[in-house]
Amino acid sequence: MSARLEAENLYKVFGRKPDQAVERLRQGDVRKDQGDARKDQGDVREELRADGTTAAVIDASFTVEPGEIFVVMGLSGSGKSTLLRMLNGLSEPTAGHVRFGGQDLTELSDRELREVRSKKISMVFQHFALFPHRSVRDNAAYGLEVQGVPRAERERRADEALALCGLAGWEKSWPDELSGGMQQRVGLARALATDADLLLMDESFSALDPLIRRDMQDQLLDLQKTLKKTIVFITHDLNEAMRLGDRIAVMRDGRIVQIGSAQDILIRPANDYVASFTKDVDRSRVLTAAAVMETDVRGDEADCDCETATPDTPFSELCAISARVPHSVAVVDGDRRLVGVVPAQRLIGFLGDEDVEPGVCQSPRDKGGKKVISRA
Amino acid sequence: MPRIPLGDWVNSSVDWLLDNVSWLFTFLKDIFTGAYDGINAVLQAPEPLLLAGIFAVIAFWLRGTFAGILSFAGFAFIDSLELWENAMVTLALLLVATIIALVVAVPVGIWAARSDRVSAFVRPILDFMQTLPAMIYLIPAILFFGTGSAPGIVATLIFALAPGVRMTELGIRQVDKELVEAAEAFGTTPRNTLLRVQLPLALPTVMAGVNQVIMLGLSMAAIAGMVGTGGLGGDVMESIGQLNVGLGAEAGLAIVILAIYLDRMTSALGTHVSPLGRRAAAKARAAKGLKIWSYRPQPQVAVIGIVVLGLVAGGMGLFGGTTDDTATAAGGKKVGEGKKVSIGYIPWDEGVASTYLWKEILEQRGFEVEAKQFEAGPLYTALAQGNIDFQTDSWLPTTHEQYWKKYGKQLEDLGSWYDQTSLELTVPSYMKDINSLEDLKGKADLFGGKITGIEPSAGEMNLLKSKILKEYGLDGQYKVVDSSTPAMLAELKRAYSKKEPIVVTLWSPHWAYNDYDLKKLKDPKGAWGKGDGVHSLSRKGFSDDNPVVAKWLKDFSMTEKQLTSLEAEINKAGKGQQQEAVRTWLKANPGIVDKLAPVENGSGGTPAEAKQPLDVAWFPWEEDVAVTYLWKNVLERRGYKMNLKQMDVGPVYTGLASGGIDLNFDAWLPHAQSNYWNKHKDNLVDLGTWYEPTSLEIAVPSYVKDVKSLADLKGKADLFDGKIIGIEPGTGQMQLVKNDVMPAYGLEDEYKVVDGSTPAMLAELKRALAKKEPVAVTLWSPHWAYSDYDLTKLKDPKKAFGEGNTIRTISSKKFPEQYPQLTKWIKNFKMSEDELGSLEAEIKDRGQGHEEEAVAAWLKEHPDMVGRMTP
């Protein structure tokens, strides 16, 4: 059973006197909370940078529920990789705590931490990080070898993990004989072979071709359905984040600026920075009926025999339904209770990134339009 | 700018190192020479072609058939050049240096890779080691390690260490950070990260470092030839010295063959030991298809195979034809012819020491010796009765006065062999206030009222009780405790270790003064009387029965240092081991036996001193080759064993001064080598001239018609391009030319004396002769250039060059003591111009590598020579 991962007020500062730097960052926040706008967070970070001290992660807190895919999204330099490495102790937090399965990782000795890393947390890397001097099987079995599992058993489990990742039959090959996607499957198999509860994935699909990346994303989602691991996934690609993440944390300059579901971020960006990110996102892939429907219903919209949608119906499908029915699409839940309606106009509005009511035309040329409005 | 006396500091720190940490250098030297001797023995043992075959097999395994064949051809070629032995010496040297270099370099490299601070600290040291000219540490290396393989290994090591460290560090740092992180992310310990990830992936780079270590080591091994390391480097130095381009080419080519072989093998080894390289090789083989010829053993199998082959080969060689060189030395003169001698002794330290010393000496001389222990009284009785032949521990006139009075008439006094004796009361030095016998008064409480004495029979005890106590008013305060010498010493040791007050009766000489920090109590009233001499006494008539031994005993004497060191040795060895201890001591003090028991040397006899091999250094100059090989031949007839070491002038003087070398026959003194002589003269001995006259001069080819004298050079600067070709700057001759000769003839404005080296000067001379160009060179006689080329020695009417040098033999300081017989022979040695010339010609005719035959042939024509040299 997977365990909950908690990060609490994590700071990571590189350079001299990191503890003082953390203190200054904290005080900067306090002043901001008290409404002192002269020094906001960015200023303190810049000041520190001028001193040669880099605040990579500032006050990061979040909780990842068991079985959840938690995506950390941000541009390069936003501190997301550093954040990830604090979660398994590769990088020691300057301040704050990481709790996993009831253990505070920041309080463990090196030896205990290694024990946790070898058994409970595994990691998949951006550039695969396969050992070139080991065969595919030996690579997949690496974590088990570190644990001291006997050869026969670890090879069996490695082969299972490889099969799970679709690499049955490649066990005796060498990493350099495989394509990038296959290499990353080995990387994934290596991470899965140890039966770790927590999977840390550091831009794991970024180095792959777009098509292969999609395959890998599908495979990961597929595997997750059965394995139910707790996954922290780092990416700089919002599309990927939205596709994979149950929840997404957006990072900027070392801080988490927003945490929420894909639709939260898309529809209610916390600030302009996040909003500017969402501009390029293919909304039709992310949005579902639940996000676009109007909940203000009369109650009889679903009484006809027309096609209806569920709150999970993807946006693109919703458009298709909308084209087939003459009126707004009714959204019903599992018990066929009406939860909302989606007028066609609203669909178009979401596509255009505008969540506003249409205006009134002075000389309507299309009566249907008026009809739509009247029904809205 | 003030002069920073850096050089002085270096000098004094070198002195300090020599004085204080010589044990460390000795230890290192033992390691180096031990490893070298071992590897060299293995390499030298098999037949050359057999070993060449093994090398070829290794090449075949590592690289393939063609490489195997080429390797065999290359090594066979070395053998055919008669350079095999030297090539293996060089190889052994190189292997030892490489192994030691790697043992040091790899861990340092790993450390540097893991810590930036270590890396920053190590880097300048490596730069320093790699760029400091080798000569600068070669000479101190002789001071620290003596001559031979050790300084060569050290020099090679210093030079070759850097790439090992650098490449190891680089290799580890080059390993992909993500891979290291991946290892850590899966909980790998740092140790396993290093062993399972970093080192295997760094291995190709590390092996490239190994390759560099070997290559640099090989280049240095040639330079190390200067300090008597021998091997191909020695051949190179010799050929340079003699301007023998042919020999130089041969030796050089042999080095190249070794270098190429080692380079190819180590780089191939690099691919074989690294997992990635093995994979690539396997892939390539798989592509070619399976062939029996492409079979390659796993590294483990290969290593075992090579070791087995090596041992088999070594074993065959070792069992086949080893001759025990040391066995020859045993045939000393057994003048004793089994005659029986019995010695009596009192179990006092000096008695035991001298008795067992004589027992050993006499047994070496063929006597059958029996040593019996007595108390003092019975000893005199037994001696007087003729039951024993002599004893060596009679303290006269004071201590044993009573015995002498009683038995003197039945005894012969063979004289005193040690006279710095004294009797005394002694306290440990930590007894601050007690300095004299007077200070004991009133302090009885401190010492518990006890003076720890020895055997009550001892004269000293008698003296103490009857005279000393009274003189100083200690009667009644102190009680003299009768006991025994061992008990007294045990009591002293116990009190000493607890720092308790104690006063004991003691005497000098005694080893206790060596081992403990003791204070002899002053005797201002002279109550102990004058010091005794330790005499040897024999029964009446012994000197008639055994005149040889009696004479030896009469001449017997020992210094305090000798005696105390011998006593300490015996004491250390413990009871029952006295004679072993004496043997150990004799080994440490060579030459004593011959000094104490000299044997008349008949023709063909082997003096005992011949036991220790002689280290003789020689320069690759004609006269030195001749005289050195002549002595080698003659001395080997007399059972000596000589190690010849070819070296450069500076190292020879340093080696002699440090005692690493015993002899050099080619010292040009007092002028030509005066700079070296003056520097080291305190530690050298001049054994006299064996050849004169010599001269220093400036010479021109005889086709330069108008120049017959130094004065003729004036105004002819154009002809000679304003240059006089010189030799090594700093040599006595060059200083003479620059400071005296040039001004004397007014040449200093016209000519420039070109600094260079002897080989360069000879090369320049040869070049000019070939083109019939005018040239003026600094030269000296005798020199082979005069017999090979038609040269004119320029006359020196103003005698600016001064009197000629003579060629002398010089030795290390301890040589005359160690080799008294040989010293005498060498001092009387002379050679005439004809003799030297004919010998040199003979050697030149036979060619390099056949010196010994040439000397043997020459000696046949000069039958009286052996007798003259070693009468």
Contacts between the chains, C-beta under 8 A, distances in Angstrom:
chain1	res1	chain2	res2	distance
A	88	B	185	6.3
A	90	B	181	6.4
A	90	B	184	5.9
A	90	B	185	6.1
A	114	B	187	4.1
A	114	B	188	7.5
A	114	B	189	6.4
A	115	B	187	6.5
A	116	B	187	7.4
A	117	B	184	7.5
A	117	B	185	6.1
A	117	B	186	6.4
A	117	B	187	3.9
A	118	B	186	5.8
A	118	B	187	2.8
A	118	B	188	7.8
A	119	B	187	7.4
A	121	B	185	7.9
A	122	B	185	7.1
A	122	B	186	6.7
A	123	B	182	7.2
A	123	B	185	4.1
A	123	B	186	7.6
A	125	B	178	5.5
A	125	B	181	7.4
A	125	B	182	6.0
A	126	B	178	7.6
A	127	B	176	8.0
A	127	B	178	5.6
A	129	B	176	7.2
A	129	B	178	4.2
A	129	B	179	5.4
A	129	B	181	6.9
A	129	B	182	3.8
A	131	B	179	6.3
A	131	B	182	7.6
A	131	B	197	6.5
A	131	B	201	8.0
A	132	B	201	7.1
A	132	B	276	6.2
A	133	B	200	5.2
A	133	B	201	6.3
A	133	B	274	7.8
A	133	B	275	3.8
A	133	B	276	5.5
A	133	B	279	7.7
A	134	B	275	8.0
A	142	B	183	8.0
A	142	B	186	6.0
A	143	B	186	4.4
A	143	B	187	7.6
A	146	B	186	5.2
A	146	B	187	5.3
A	146	B	188	5.3
A	146	B	192	7.4
A	147	B	187	7.6
A	174	B	279	6.6
A	190	B	186	7.9
A	194	B	186	7.3
A	200	B	185	7.7
